[in-house]
Amino acid sequence: MISRSYEMPRKIIYKHRCFAPSFNQLTMPLGNILQSAPRLESRGNRPLQMNFEDQLNALIFFHLQEHTSARELIQVLKEDDFARNTIAPEEGISRSSFSEAINERGLEQFLYVFQELQKQAVSLLPNKYAHLGDLVAIDGSLIDAVLSMGWADYRKKSKKARLHLGFNVNQGIPQKLFLTDGKGAERPFVHQILEPGQTGILDRGYQDHQNFDSLQEEQKHFVCRIKGNTHKTCLEQYEVDPDSIVFYDAKVLLGQPGAKQTQKPLRLIGYIIDDVKYWVATDRFDLTAEDIALIYKLRWEIEKFFAWWKRHLKVYHLIARSKHGLMVQILSGLITYLLLAIYCQEQHGERVSIKRVRQLRIQIQNELMGIENFAPDTDNQNRPPAEQLHASP
């Protein structure tokens, strides 16, 4: 379990954490990060009823166990032996104190932990598409809000927030995020999410000829599907293989002259899959047309991530109402996913799957019930024995 205080002696930390060795192992990557994280200080004379470690512990537990409300989490923190003794603050936590902590405190710390854990995950996880470059799928996701969330403007009598996410396709993990109201425009966040040298994978909603020019100026690459009726001026056409899915490959300018036409030439690929015609614009001239088609296909990875993440970690079941609190909730869900990604790679040599998450939940339950001889994981004979997890490093 994550330590309750950075100054707590290490042997006491592990005395708490070894109660469920598998949960201890899941959260192990947070150890060094928490030692350097910004301190969460009380704003007044009263000590914090829930410090940052308590917040992080509780929200990881919330997502891992698929809780669906703050009320349910608070009940578990009070009545479940493991949650009460290892997750909850030592003095317990009331619903009002929990709500205050989530909605008003800890955002700087959660963002720091997410960023540092993301770097750690990148260094540990295999680079699946290294030959295609540093690929980042970018998309937005709407989050249903309640009418009392006045900041989450969307439509009349409808409130929604929007998450803008960059997803590292090569390692299969989230990379960078922004939160706006439901009306928040998506295109401007492409520049903020991408770093120079990275390739953004974008759907048709991100087509913007001015952005295509500015991204090239910033040395940020893109592979973006565009509308089929977009006007194109061909500057140079390249030969295509008649047996390929690709039927068009050329250097072009997009748009009508004098009417938002691109100033910088780019590459346009046309290909057909299952009788559907795709037009994809890119500044990547270093790859084959088939590689560009594959890159755009990989945009589906962010869609699969959103679906899995929302379904299995319950990240869109609101436990906060403020923009601050919702961002904390989302960050904690991303942190939980990163921990699972590291855990699944180290223990199973695989990417995150619900099968492995369920195995982890069952292992934790068996450990808590004191079942020492439960069936081993035959897929991973090299998993460290439980006694190693109890030892101080």
C-alpha positions as CSV (number, residue, x, y, z in Angstrom):
1,M,0.0,0.0,0.0
2,I,1.2,3.6,-0.6
3,S,2.7,5.1,2.6
4,R,0.6,7.4,4.7
5,S,3.6,9.8,5.2
6,Y,6.9,10.2,3.5
7,E,8.6,10.3,6.9
8,M,7.1,7.1,8.1
9,P,9.8,4.4,8.6
10,R,10.0,2.0,5.7
11,K,9.4,-1.1,7.9
12,I,6.1,0.5,9.0
13,I,5.1,1.2,5.4
14,Y,5.5,-2.4,4.5
15,K,3.7,-3.6,7.6
16,H,0.6,-1.9,6.2
17,R,1.3,-2.8,2.6
18,C,2.0,-6.6,3.1
19,F,-1.6,-7.2,4.2
20,A,-2.4,-7.7,0.5
21,P,0.9,-8.4,-1.4
22,S,-0.7,-8.2,-4.8
23,F,-2.2,-4.7,-4.1
24,N,1.2,-3.8,-2.7
25,Q,2.8,-5.0,-6.0
26,L,0.4,-3.0,-8.1
27,T,1.1,0.3,-6.4
28,M,4.9,-0.3,-6.0
29,P,5.8,2.0,-9.0
30,L,4.4,5.0,-7.0
31,G,7.0,4.7,-4.2
32,N,9.8,7.0,-5.6
33,I,7.3,9.3,-7.3
34,L,5.5,10.1,-4.0
35,Q,8.8,10.9,-2.3
36,S,9.3,13.8,-4.8
37,A,5.7,14.8,-5.3
38,P,4.6,18.3,-4.1
39,R,3.3,18.4,-0.6
40,L,-0.4,18.8,0.0
41,E,-0.7,21.3,2.9
42,S,-3.7,22.2,5.0
43,R,-5.1,25.7,4.2
44,G,-5.8,26.5,7.8
45,N,-4.9,25.5,11.3
46,R,-6.8,22.2,11.1
47,P,-4.8,19.2,10.0
48,L,-6.0,17.4,6.9
49,Q,-8.5,14.7,7.5
50,M,-7.5,13.1,4.2
51,N,-3.9,13.7,3.0
52,F,-2.8,13.2,-0.6
53,E,-1.7,9.6,-0.1
54,D,-5.1,8.8,1.4
55,Q,-6.9,10.4,-1.6
56,L,-4.7,8.5,-4.1
57,N,-5.2,5.2,-2.2
58,A,-8.9,5.6,-2.0
59,L,-9.4,6.5,-5.7
60,I,-7.1,3.7,-7.0
61,F,-9.2,1.3,-4.8
62,F,-12.4,2.9,-6.2
63,H,-11.4,2.2,-9.8
64,L,-9.8,-1.2,-9.3
65,Q,-12.9,-2.6,-7.4
66,E,-15.4,-1.0,-9.9
67,H,-17.2,1.0,-7.4
68,T,-19.9,3.3,-8.9
69,S,-20.4,6.1,-6.4
70,A,-18.8,8.0,-3.6
71,R,-21.5,6.7,-1.2
72,E,-20.5,3.1,-2.0
73,L,-16.8,3.9,-1.6
74,I,-17.3,5.6,1.8
75,Q,-19.3,2.6,3.0
76,V,-16.6,0.2,2.0
77,L,-13.9,2.4,3.7
78,K,-15.9,2.1,6.9
79,E,-17.1,-1.5,6.8
80,D,-14.5,-3.5,4.8
81,D,-11.6,-4.6,7.0
82,F,-8.9,-4.2,4.3
83,A,-10.3,-0.8,3.1
84,R,-10.7,0.5,6.6
85,N,-7.3,-0.6,7.9
86,T,-5.2,0.0,4.8
87,I,-7.0,2.4,2.4
88,A,-8.9,4.8,4.6
89,P,-7.3,7.5,6.7
90,E,-6.3,6.3,10.2
91,E,-9.1,8.3,11.8
92,G,-11.7,7.3,9.2
93,I,-13.4,9.7,6.7
94,S,-16.8,11.2,6.5
95,R,-18.6,11.7,3.2
96,S,-18.4,15.5,3.6
97,S,-14.7,15.4,4.3
98,F,-14.2,13.1,1.3
99,S,-16.1,15.4,-1.0
100,E,-14.2,18.4,0.2
101,A,-10.9,16.7,-0.4
102,I,-11.8,15.5,-3.9
103,N,-13.4,18.7,-5.1
104,E,-10.9,21.2,-3.7
105,R,-7.5,19.6,-3.1
106,G,-4.8,17.5,-4.7
107,L,-5.0,18.4,-8.3
108,E,-1.3,19.5,-8.6
109,Q,-0.3,16.3,-6.9
110,F,-2.4,14.0,-9.1
111,L,-1.1,15.7,-12.2
112,Y,2.5,15.2,-11.0
113,V,2.0,11.6,-10.2
114,F,0.3,11.0,-13.6
115,Q,3.1,12.6,-15.6
116,E,5.9,10.8,-13.7
117,L,4.1,7.5,-13.8
118,Q,3.5,7.9,-17.6
119,K,7.3,8.5,-18.1
120,Q,8.0,5.3,-16.1
121,A,5.5,3.3,-18.1
122,V,7.1,4.5,-21.4
123,S,10.5,3.3,-20.2
124,L,9.1,-0.2,-19.3
125,L,6.6,-1.0,-21.9
126,P,7.6,-2.4,-25.4
127,N,7.5,0.0,-28.3
128,K,5.2,-1.9,-30.6
129,Y,5.3,0.3,-33.7
130,A,8.8,1.8,-33.4
131,H,9.3,1.6,-37.2
132,L,6.4,4.0,-37.7
133,G,7.6,6.7,-35.3
134,D,6.1,8.1,-32.1
135,L,2.4,7.8,-32.7
136,V,-0.2,9.7,-30.6
137,A,-3.9,9.2,-31.3
138,I,-6.0,12.2,-30.3
139,D,-9.7,12.3,-29.6
140,G,-12.3,13.8,-27.3
141,S,-14.8,12.0,-25.1
142,L,-18.0,13.4,-23.6
143,I,-18.7,12.9,-19.9
144,D,-22.3,13.1,-18.8
145,A,-22.7,15.8,-16.0
146,V,-25.6,16.8,-13.8
147,L,-27.5,20.1,-14.1
148,S,-25.9,21.4,-10.9
149,M,-22.5,21.4,-12.7
150,G,-22.9,24.9,-14.1
151,W,-19.4,25.0,-15.6
152,A,-20.1,22.0,-17.9
153,D,-22.0,23.9,-20.6
154,Y,-23.2,21.8,-23.5
155,R,-26.9,22.3,-24.5
156,K,-30.0,23.6,-23.0
157,K,-31.0,21.3,-20.1
158,S,-28.0,19.2,-20.8
159,K,-24.6,19.3,-19.1
160,K,-21.5,17.5,-20.3
161,A,-17.8,17.8,-19.9
162,R,-15.3,16.9,-22.6
163,L,-12.0,15.1,-22.1
164,H,-9.3,15.8,-24.7
165,L,-6.8,12.9,-24.7
166,G,-3.6,12.0,-26.4
167,F,-3.0,8.3,-26.4
168,N,0.4,6.8,-26.9
169,V,-0.3,4.1,-29.5
170,N,3.2,2.5,-29.3
171,Q,2.9,1.6,-25.6
172,G,-0.9,1.6,-25.4
173,I,-1.1,4.1,-22.6
174,P,-2.6,7.6,-22.1
175,Q,-0.1,10.5,-22.5
176,K,-1.6,13.9,-22.1
177,L,-5.1,15.3,-21.2
178,F,-7.2,18.4,-21.0
179,L,-10.7,19.0,-19.6
180,T,-13.2,21.5,-20.9
181,D,-17.0,21.9,-21.0
182,G,-18.9,19.9,-23.5
183,K,-18.7,22.6,-26.1
184,G,-15.0,22.8,-25.9
185,A,-13.4,22.9,-29.4
186,E,-11.2,19.9,-30.1
187,R,-8.8,21.1,-32.8
188,P,-6.8,23.6,-30.7
189,F,-5.7,20.8,-28.3
190,V,-3.8,19.0,-31.1
191,H,-0.9,21.5,-30.8
192,Q,-0.9,21.2,-27.0
193,I,-1.0,17.4,-26.9
194,L,1.7,16.8,-29.6
195,E,5.4,17.3,-29.0
196,P,7.8,18.0,-31.9
197,G,8.7,14.8,-33.7
198,Q,5.4,13.0,-32.7
199,T,2.8,12.0,-35.2
200,G,-0.8,12.8,-34.3
201,I,-3.5,10.4,-35.6
202,L,-6.7,12.4,-36.2
203,D,-10.3,11.7,-37.4
204,R,-12.2,13.9,-39.9
205,G,-13.4,16.3,-37.2
206,Y,-9.8,17.6,-36.9
207,Q,-9.4,18.6,-40.5
208,D,-8.2,22.1,-40.6
209,H,-5.9,23.4,-43.4
210,Q,-4.4,26.2,-41.3
211,N,-3.6,23.7,-38.6
212,F,-1.9,21.4,-41.1
213,D,0.4,24.3,-42.0
214,S,1.2,25.3,-38.4
215,L,1.8,21.7,-37.3
216,Q,4.5,21.4,-40.0
217,E,6.0,24.7,-38.9
218,E,6.2,23.2,-35.4
219,Q,7.7,20.0,-36.7
220,K,4.8,18.1,-35.4
221,H,3.5,15.4,-37.8
222,F,0.0,14.3,-38.5
223,V,-2.1,11.6,-40.2
224,C,-5.6,12.9,-40.6
225,R,-8.6,11.6,-42.4
226,I,-10.3,14.3,-44.5
227,K,-13.6,14.7,-46.2
228,G,-13.8,13.0,-49.6
229,N,-15.1,16.1,-51.4
230,T,-12.1,18.2,-50.2
231,H,-10.7,20.1,-53.2
232,K,-7.1,19.1,-54.0
233,T,-4.5,20.5,-56.3
234,C,-2.1,17.8,-57.4
235,L,1.6,18.9,-57.5
236,E,3.2,15.5,-58.0
237,Q,1.6,12.0,-58.3
238,Y,3.4,8.9,-57.2
239,E,3.1,5.4,-58.6
240,V,0.9,2.9,-56.7
241,D,0.9,-0.9,-56.7
242,P,-2.1,-2.1,-58.6
243,D,-2.5,-5.0,-56.0
244,S,-2.5,-2.6,-53.1
245,I,-5.5,-1.2,-51.2
246,V,-4.0,2.2,-52.1
247,F,-5.4,3.8,-55.3
248,Y,-4.0,7.4,-54.9
249,D,-0.7,8.8,-53.6
250,A,0.4,12.4,-54.4
251,K,1.8,15.7,-53.1
252,V,-1.0,18.2,-53.0
253,L,-2.4,21.4,-51.8
254,L,-5.8,21.1,-50.0
255,G,-8.7,23.5,-50.4
256,Q,-9.7,26.1,-53.0
257,P,-7.1,28.7,-53.9
258,G,-7.6,31.8,-51.8
259,A,-10.1,30.0,-49.6
260,K,-8.2,28.4,-46.7
261,Q,-5.9,26.5,-49.0
262,T,-2.9,24.9,-47.4
263,Q,0.3,27.0,-47.9
264,K,2.6,24.0,-47.4
265,P,2.4,21.0,-49.7
266,L,1.4,17.7,-48.0
267,R,0.8,14.1,-49.0
268,L,-2.6,12.7,-49.8
269,I,-3.3,9.0,-49.7
270,G,-6.5,7.4,-51.0
271,Y,-7.3,3.7,-50.2
272,I,-10.2,1.4,-50.0
273,I,-11.1,-1.1,-47.2
274,D,-14.4,-3.1,-47.2
275,D,-15.8,-0.9,-50.0
276,V,-15.2,2.2,-47.9
277,K,-13.0,4.9,-49.5
278,Y,-10.6,6.7,-47.2
279,W,-8.7,10.0,-47.9
280,V,-5.8,10.6,-45.5
281,A,-3.6,13.7,-45.4
282,T,-0.2,13.6,-43.9
283,D,3.2,15.3,-43.9
284,R,5.0,12.0,-43.6
285,F,6.8,11.4,-46.9
286,D,9.2,8.9,-45.3
287,L,6.8,6.0,-45.2
288,T,5.0,3.9,-47.7
289,A,1.4,4.7,-48.6
290,E,0.5,1.3,-46.9
291,D,2.2,2.4,-43.7
292,I,0.1,5.6,-43.7
293,A,-3.0,3.5,-44.1
294,L,-1.9,1.3,-41.2
295,I,-1.2,4.4,-39.0
296,Y,-4.7,5.7,-39.5
297,K,-6.1,2.3,-38.7
298,L,-4.3,2.5,-35.4
299,R,-6.5,5.4,-34.4
300,W,-8.9,2.8,-33.4
301,E,-6.7,2.1,-30.4
302,I,-7.9,5.2,-28.6
303,E,-11.5,4.3,-29.2
304,K,-10.8,0.8,-27.7
305,F,-9.1,2.5,-24.7
306,F,-12.0,4.8,-24.0
307,A,-14.5,1.9,-24.1
308,W,-12.4,-0.4,-21.9
309,W,-11.4,2.3,-19.4
310,K,-15.0,3.6,-19.0
311,R,-16.5,0.1,-18.7
312,H,-14.0,-1.6,-16.4
313,L,-12.6,1.1,-14.2
314,K,-15.9,3.1,-13.8
315,V,-14.1,6.4,-14.4
316,Y,-17.2,8.3,-15.6
317,H,-19.4,7.5,-12.6
318,L,-19.2,10.9,-11.0
319,I,-17.9,11.2,-7.4
320,A,-17.1,14.9,-7.9
321,R,-19.1,17.9,-9.2
322,S,-16.5,20.7,-9.6
323,K,-14.2,20.9,-12.6
324,H,-11.3,20.5,-10.2
325,G,-12.9,17.3,-8.7
326,L,-13.7,15.8,-12.1
327,M,-10.1,16.3,-13.2
328,V,-8.9,14.6,-10.0
329,Q,-11.2,11.7,-10.7
330,I,-10.1,11.4,-14.3
331,L,-6.4,11.6,-13.4
332,S,-6.9,8.9,-10.7
333,G,-8.5,6.7,-13.4
334,L,-5.6,7.2,-15.7
335,I,-3.1,6.5,-12.9
336,T,-4.9,3.3,-12.1
337,Y,-4.7,2.3,-15.8
338,L,-0.9,3.1,-15.9
339,L,-0.4,1.0,-12.8
340,L,-2.3,-1.9,-14.4
341,A,-0.2,-1.5,-17.6
342,I,3.0,-1.8,-15.7
343,Y,1.7,-4.7,-13.6
344,C,0.4,-6.7,-16.6
345,Q,3.7,-6.2,-18.5
346,E,5.9,-7.1,-15.6
347,Q,3.8,-10.1,-14.4
348,H,2.5,-11.4,-17.6
349,G,4.4,-9.8,-20.5
350,E,1.0,-8.5,-21.9
351,R,-1.0,-5.4,-22.3
352,V,-3.8,-4.6,-20.0
353,S,-6.8,-6.9,-20.3
354,I,-9.9,-7.5,-18.2
355,K,-8.8,-11.1,-17.7
356,R,-5.6,-10.0,-15.9
357,V,-7.5,-7.3,-13.9
358,R,-10.0,-9.9,-12.7
359,Q,-7.1,-12.3,-11.8
360,L,-5.6,-9.5,-9.8
361,R,-8.9,-8.8,-8.0
362,I,-9.3,-12.4,-7.1
363,Q,-5.7,-12.7,-5.9
364,I,-6.3,-9.7,-3.6
365,Q,-9.5,-11.2,-2.3
366,N,-7.8,-14.6,-1.6
367,E,-4.9,-12.9,0.2
368,L,-7.3,-10.9,2.4
369,M,-9.3,-14.0,3.3
370,G,-6.0,-15.7,4.4
371,I,-6.1,-18.3,1.6
372,E,-2.4,-19.0,1.2
373,N,-2.6,-22.0,-1.1
374,F,-4.9,-20.7,-3.8
375,A,-4.3,-21.9,-7.4
376,P,-1.2,-20.4,-9.0
377,D,-1.2,-18.5,-12.2
378,T,-0.1,-21.1,-14.7
379,D,0.5,-18.4,-17.3
380,N,3.2,-16.8,-15.2
381,Q,5.4,-19.3,-13.4
382,N,8.1,-16.6,-12.7
383,R,5.9,-14.4,-10.6
384,P,7.8,-13.5,-7.4
385,P,6.7,-15.5,-4.3
386,A,4.6,-13.6,-1.8
387,E,7.4,-13.5,0.8
388,Q,9.5,-11.4,-1.5
389,L,6.8,-8.8,-1.7
390,H,7.0,-8.4,2.1
391,A,10.7,-7.7,2.1
392,S,12.1,-4.1,2.3
393,P,14.1,-3.2,-0.8
